[in-house]
Amino acid sequence: MSKITEEDIKKIALLSRLELDEKEVGKFAGQLESILEYIEHLSEVDIEGVEPFISAAASGNVFREDRIIPSLPNEKALQNAPKSGEGFFKVPAVIK
Amino acid sequence: MDITKFTAIELAEKIKSKEFTAREVTEASLALIDAKDNEIGAFLSIDREGALAAAAEIDRKISAGEDAGVLGGVPVAVKDNICIEDMTTTCASKMLENYRPPYSAHVVDKLRAAGAVIIGKTNLDEFAMGSSTENSALKKTANPRNTAYVPGGSSGGSAAAVAAGFVPLALGSDTGGSIRQPASYCGVVGMKPTYGVVSRYGLVAFGSSLDQIGPFARNTKDAALLLDVIAGPDQRDSNCAPEKLTGLNELNDIDYSGLKIGLPKEYFETEGLDSQVRQKVEAAIEKFKTAGAEIREIHLPMIKYAVPTYYIVATAEASSNLSRFDGAHYGHRCGDATDIIDMFSRSREEGFGEEVKRRIMLGTYVLSAGYYDAYYLRALKVRTKIADDFANAFKEVDIIAAPVAPSTAFKTGEKTNDPLAMYLSDIYTISVNLAGLPGISLPCGEADNGMPVGLQLISAMNQDAKLLAVSAGFEELG
């Protein structure tokens, strides 16, 4: 299962939204394969009937009251935007 | 004044009693950084103006007879993945090189409320991913003990800043050992609290089920004081415990006749445990025994699966958490994007360094269709078994003692081409994050080459006060 081809790497890169160059594709294929080979050891463990570990929080998820509190003002929220205008984030056209 | 001579507690007392002004202490810290940090590289940014203004306010309060806070005038460094409003927070990444957060982390508000003077932001492995701080895209950090060696990571800058004496206190974050391992490599105290003790609001997320913010100091008393300042509830972190842990700063005397310390057989049998590290850790345990503690061998049979489990859980969470860096809202955006996918993919390709990409890729793979059950779900189940191992052990013992890392600090460049070898330097620390437990690293000697060795003490969940008390007790055993 742990044979990672360059095609696999390109597919994962697309899912990860990373435009890898050819050199990185080759390098990651080898490295991910050896990391996955190491991770394969987990298949030795008997997990029959074991519940997945969902949260490390002793008190579980902490809920708060659903009430309106002040949020970031528009100009603060936009202060790091690579491009903005008229109070919005600007990006290339999504629908052509 | 020589700032390196005083603990945080002493500095706060001397400022309060007007022996020093907060300004003198702040200037001493800044002067030392000016003189030495070009050699060490602990800091990514220094907030000279902000620090001096904060110090002036402390001095004003003290001369007016007002309460300056328990850390009144004490210089503190903050890891650069913790947001401070309008102060660059880079995560040591080109992605966030110019990012100025519009808000401050909860721990930063707590520090300021306690009178701390924030000196600057410290270097780290990019997005806290790494074990040597060599993955920083912005700067190299050297180990103050010997600059040919790495400071550990990912909180290498914070560990180095405290070890070099630039500041008596610093904050780090620990996802798989990122506080404890650099503390060990640099010869200072570093603690990862129980998951949920400290709010992560304003900490740039890496592995959300693992991340905790914690203190660095030169001794346990200072670390306990800092943890007591930053701990406590915060509704902005839904995993932050609703009640603050009590007694964190009390450091009660230890009744050694009633103290049971467990040594996990599996930890000491690991291939690759350096003989000098083993020897120093065993000598430390001998001190507890001489003081009257009962030493018991314990078993953590699942522990050998901790590293593979961690690298599934942490990378899966990272791939999800880091999807927010899309070039749209903040951070790096590539030039001349042809469409939105092109903007996402090229912004991320240009903004992230190699280790970050590797982990995003691995995390995406283990979560992808067809592999989810085989990798991610299986890892979550093994994680339950690892947590059960610890829970069973703590039915028998109060504290677990172990090495922090299999070796002392390695040389710069020694492991950069072998990601798996780098991952294995966290073999003793990551199980603590997987189980959500508190762990502390404290110095217990030096190897023949002069590099520090760390002792790791671990307690059951929410027993952080006891853990700190035992750690402080150990320091007094001498």
Interface residues (C-beta under 8 A of the other chain):
Chain A: M1 D8 I9 I12 A13 L14 L15 S16 R17 L18 E19 L20 D21 E24 F28 Q31 L32 S34 I35 L36 Y38 I39 E40 H41 L42 S43 V45 I47 V50 E51 P52 F53 I54 S55 A56 A57 A58 S59 N61 V62 F63 R64 L72 K76 A77 Q79 N80 A81 P82 K83 F89 V91 P92 A93 V94 K96
Chain B: N98 Y99 R100 P102 Y103 T194 Y195 G196 S209 L210 P233 Q235 S238 N239 C240 A241 P242 M302 K304 Y305 V307 P308 T309 Y311 I312 S319 S323 D326 G327 A328 H329 Y330 G331 H332 R333 A337 T338 D339 I340 I341 D342 M343 F344 S345 R346 R348 E349 F352 E354 K357 R358 I360 M361 L362 T364 Y365 V366 S368 A374 Y375 L377 R378 A379 L380 K381 V382 R383 T384 K385 A387 P419 L420 Y423 N433 L434 A435 G436 M461 N462
